Amino acid sequence: GSGEGVRACAGWHEAYYCLLMLEKVMAASPSSLIPSESPPSTSASPSPSAMWEAVVSLLLHRHMWVRKAAARVLGAGLANPQVAEGLLAVTAAAQQQQPEMSRAPRIAFSLFLQLDNEAADEVLCGQAVKCLVPVASALYTLEAAFPQQQQQQQQGALGGMMVRGTLQPPTSSTTAQGESWTQMLLHTEVVWVNQEQESGLPYDIVLRNPETHAVLAYVEVKSSAWHSKDAFEVSPAEMRWAQHHGPAYTVFRVSGASTSNPSLVRLTDPIALWQAKAISLCLIA
């Protein structure tokens, strides 16, 4: 790149390789990266909370490699229940009527800005969308705890846009257990089966009861960078899984993820939608 571009991204090598190291630590010893609100250590090493704050800030770094690495590290953290709990917890500051101090709204805002970047490719967009699923659940919890405060604050609008505008279904739509999506998101555990590598399973995410571990829903994420691609690929295994699990299987379809106005559509029970002619099936030889 040009000298001006290099100067604009000065220090990106250090940030990038630090993120790669964090990614390896997360894979080998996730318990060492569980954030907490404990008083800062006198050790020269940064606390896990400080490291996660740095990861969140690097989601919007000028260099795309750094953004992608930060998104991967964040995704790995959100995929670990213990790390995610500390990462998205309502902080003491938020409990003192300052919900904007919680990480969840700041993470969500950064992820939306990633999706709004014209240079974002489908890999980065897909990672951002997967990260938004557990973050949306945390935003709903935050909004439920501070309903009036949320209406007056930016993160309230953001949480409402994500949960009401994209994740909340029509009132007649329910999961197989008869519970609304918004209520389910409030009491759910998010398990990413395809976070680190493709598992070959016909779904990306499992939503389950944190106490009984009963599966509430299976979620498959389909994303494309541009609105011009109005179709997406579905494997035979995904079709069979969707047919077997009915309303417990949902496809989140993101289109135009690299544009300034991405759209998110929730397709619950796609087989039933196809039979009702609400969606179409296209075969390409």
C-alpha positions in Angstrom: 0.0 0.0 0.0 1.0 3.7 -0.1 3.2 5.3 2.5 0.2 7.3 3.6 -1.9 4.2 4.1 0.8 2.5 6.1 1.1 5.6 8.4 -2.7 5.6 8.9 -2.5 2.0 10.1 0.7 2.4 12.1 1.0 -0.4 14.7 -1.4 -2.8 13.0 1.2 -5.5 13.0 1.5 -5.5 16.8 -2.3 -5.4 17.2 -2.8 -8.2 14.7 -0.2 -10.6 16.2 -1.5 -9.8 19.8 -4.9 -10.9 18.6 -3.5 -14.1 17.1 -1.9 -14.9 20.5 -5.1 -14.2 22.3 -6.9 -16.5 19.9 -4.5 -19.3 20.8 -4.9 -18.6 24.5 -8.6 -18.7 24.1 -8.4 -22.1 22.5 -5.9 -23.5 25.0 -7.1 -21.9 28.3 -10.4 -20.0 28.0 -10.7 -19.9 31.8 -7.7 -17.5 32.0 -9.7 -14.9 29.9 -12.9 -14.8 31.9 -13.5 -11.1 32.6 -14.7 -9.9 36.0 -15.2 -6.7 37.9 -12.5 -7.5 40.4 -10.2 -4.6 41.3 -7.3 -4.2 38.9 -4.4 -6.4 39.7 -1.0 -4.9 40.7 0.6 -7.3 38.2 2.2 -5.8 35.1 0.0 -8.1 33.0 -3.4 -6.6 31.9 -6.5 -8.1 33.4 -8.8 -10.2 31.2 -11.4 -7.4 31.3 -8.8 -4.9 30.0 -7.8 -7.3 27.2 -11.5 -7.7 26.2 -11.9 -4.0 26.1 -8.9 -3.8 23.7 -10.5 -6.5 21.6 -13.8 -4.6 21.3 -11.9 -1.4 20.4 -10.0 -3.3 17.7 -13.3 -4.3 16.0 -13.1 -0.9 14.3 -9.4 -0.7 13.5 -8.5 0.8 10.2 -6.8 -2.4 9.0 -9.2 -5.1 7.8 -6.9 -7.9 9.0 -7.1 -6.5 12.6 -10.9 -6.2 12.3 -11.2 -9.8 11.2 -8.9 -11.1 14.0 -10.7 -9.1 16.6 -14.0 -10.5 15.4 -12.7 -14.0 15.6 -11.4 -13.6 19.1 -14.7 -12.0 20.2 -16.6 -14.9 18.5 -14.5 -17.4 20.4 -15.2 -15.6 23.7 -18.9 -15.5 23.0 -18.9 -19.2 22.2 -17.6 -20.0 25.6 -20.4 -19.8 28.2 -18.2 -18.7 31.1 -16.3 -16.1 29.1 -19.5 -14.8 27.4 -21.2 -14.5 30.8 -18.5 -12.1 32.0 -18.1 -10.4 28.7 -21.8 -9.5 28.4 -22.7 -9.2 32.1 -24.5 -6.0 33.3 -21.7 -4.2 35.0 -21.9 -2.4 38.4 -22.0 0.9 36.6 -25.0 -0.3 34.5 -26.7 -1.5 37.7 -26.3 2.1 39.0 -28.6 3.4 36.2 -25.8 3.7 33.7 -26.5 0.9 31.3 -24.5 2.5 28.6 -21.4 1.3 30.5 -22.3 -2.3 29.7 -20.2 -3.9 27.0 -23.1 -5.3 25.1 -24.3 -2.1 23.5 -20.8 -1.0 22.5 -20.1 -4.5 21.0 -23.3 -4.4 19.0 -22.6 -0.9 17.7 -19.1 -1.9 16.6 -20.5 -5.0 14.9 -23.1 -2.9 13.0 -20.4 -0.6 11.9 -18.4 -3.6 10.6 -21.4 -4.6 8.5 -21.8 -1.1 7.2 -18.2 -1.0 5.9 -18.0 -1.3 2.1 -14.8 -3.3 2.3 -16.3 -6.0 4.5 -16.4 -9.4 2.8 -18.7 -12.3 3.5 -16.4 -13.9 6.0 -16.3 -10.8 8.2 -20.1 -10.2 7.7 -20.9 -13.8 8.7 -18.7 -13.5 11.8 -20.4 -10.3 12.8 -23.9 -11.7 12.4 -23.0 -14.7 14.5 -21.6 -12.5 17.2 -24.8 -10.4 17.2 -27.0 -13.4 18.3 -25.7 -13.7 21.9 -25.2 -9.9 22.0 -28.9 -9.4 21.1 -29.9 -11.6 24.0 -27.8 -9.5 26.4 -29.3 -6.3 25.0 -32.8 -7.7 25.6 -31.8 -8.4 29.2 -30.4 -4.9 29.6 -33.4 -3.3 28.1 -35.8 -5.3 30.3 -33.9 -4.2 33.4 -33.9 -0.5 32.4 -37.0 0.0 30.2 -37.3 3.8 30.7 -33.6 4.4 30.7 -33.2 2.4 27.5 -35.8 4.6 25.7 -33.7 7.6 26.4 -30.3 6.2 25.6 -28.7 5.2 22.3 -28.2 1.6 23.4 -31.9 1.4 24.1 -32.6 2.3 20.5 -30.0 -0.1 19.3 -31.4 -2.9 21.5 -34.9 -2.2 20.3 -33.8 -2.2 16.7 -32.1 -5.5 17.0 -34.6 -7.3 19.2 -37.9 -5.8 18.2 -37.1 -5.0 14.6 -35.1 -8.1 13.6 -35.2 -10.9 16.2 -38.8 -10.5 17.5 -41.3 -12.5 15.5 -45.0 -11.9 14.8 -47.0 -12.7 17.9 -48.4 -15.8 16.3 -45.0 -17.2 15.7 -43.6 -19.4 18.5 -40.9 -22.0 19.0 -41.8 -25.7 19.3 -42.1 -25.2 23.0 -44.7 -22.4 22.6 -42.5 -19.7 23.9 -42.0 -16.4 22.1 -38.6 -15.6 20.6 -38.1 -12.6 22.8 -38.9 -14.5 25.9 -36.7 -17.4 24.8 -33.8 -15.0 24.1 -34.0 -13.8 27.7 -33.7 -17.3 29.1 -31.4 -19.1 26.7 -27.8 -20.4 26.3 -26.2 -19.8 22.9 -24.0 -22.7 21.7 -22.1 -22.1 18.5 -21.2 -25.4 16.8 -19.5 -23.9 13.8 -17.6 -21.1 15.6 -14.0 -22.4 15.2 -14.4 -24.6 12.2 -17.1 -26.1 10.0 -18.7 -28.9 11.9 -20.7 -30.3 9.0 -23.9 -30.0 11.1 -27.0 -28.6 9.4 -27.1 -25.6 11.8 -24.6 -23.0 13.1 -26.1 -22.2 16.5 -28.1 -24.0 19.2 -30.3 -22.2 21.6 -31.0 -24.2 24.7 -32.3 -24.0 28.3 -29.3 -23.2 30.5 -30.7 -25.3 33.3 -32.0 -28.4 31.6 -29.9 -28.1 28.4 -33.1 -28.9 26.4 -32.8 -27.6 22.9 -35.2 -24.7 22.2 -34.2 -23.9 18.6 -31.6 -24.6 15.9 -30.3 -21.6 14.0 -28.6 -21.5 10.6 -27.1 -18.2 9.4 -27.0 -17.4 5.7 -25.4 -14.2 4.7 -24.4 -12.4 1.5 -22.4 -9.2 1.1 -24.9 -7.6 -1.4 -28.6 -7.2 -1.9 -28.3 -8.5 -5.5 -28.0 -12.0 -4.3 -31.5 -12.8 -3.3 -31.1 -16.6 -3.1 -28.9 -18.7 -0.8 -27.7 -22.3 -0.9 -29.3 -25.0 1.3 -27.7 -28.4 1.7 -29.7 -31.7 1.7 -28.8 -32.2 5.3 -30.2 -28.7 6.2 -33.5 -29.5 4.3 -33.9 -32.8 6.2 -33.1 -31.2 9.5 -35.6 -28.4 8.8 -38.3 -30.9 7.9 -37.7 -33.0 11.0 -37.6 -30.1 13.5 -40.2 -27.9 12.0 -40.7 -24.7 14.0 -37.6 -25.4 16.1 -35.5 -24.7 13.0 -34.8 -21.1 12.0 -32.8 -19.5 9.2 -31.4 -16.0 9.7 -31.0 -14.6 6.2 -28.7 -11.5 6.0 -28.5 -9.8 2.7 -26.6 -6.6 1.7 -24.3 -7.1 4.7 -21.6 -5.0 3.1 -24.0 -2.1 2.2 -25.2 0.8 4.3 -28.7 -0.8 4.7 -28.3 -4.5 5.4 -31.4 -6.5 6.0 -32.1 -9.4 8.4 -35.0 -11.8 7.8 -36.0 -14.6 10.2 -37.4 -17.7 8.5 -38.8 -20.1 11.1 -39.9 -23.5 9.9 -38.7 -22.9 6.3 -40.4 -26.2 5.1 -43.8 -24.9 6.2 -43.0 -21.5 4.6 -42.2 -23.3 1.4 -45.3 -25.4 1.5 -47.4 -22.2 2.1 -45.6 -20.6 -0.9 -44.2 -17.9 1.3 -40.8 -18.7 0.0 -39.5 -20.5 -3.1 -37.2 -23.4 -3.7 -34.8 -23.1 -6.7 -32.9 -25.9 -8.2 -29.7 -25.2 -10.2 -28.0 -27.8 -12.3 
